[in-house]
Amino acid sequence: MFDIMGMMGKVKEAQAKMKEAQSKLHLLTATGESGAGMVKVTVNGERKVLTIDMDESLLSPKDKEMLSDLIVAATNIAMQSIDQKIKTEMKAATEGMLPNIPGMDLGSMFG
């Protein structure tokens, strides 16, 4: 017989673990690079840009458009990387908590 109370307990436990993991996302970081490392953007698990580093040779008015493109590219790479880290972290937080129900991917809630 299906144990609804046991299942509800597992759901509450999974919610608590997910909330705890979410509270630590600011500790996760990822860095994206573009222009062969001339521009580096670091973001955290809250999807906030923390730092932008760029080679000084890019700081001339004639390179403004290229610099903008490199910053956008590095930021997008960093965001893709942090999204994967967030998904992995959330999956680890809930692993073994709930039965594997096809179509119910809790990790996708954070990607």
Salt bridges, closest charged atoms under 4 A:
GLU20 OE2 - LYS24 NZ 3.28
GLU46 OE1 - LYS48 NZ 3.98
ASP83 OD1 - ARG47 NE 2.77
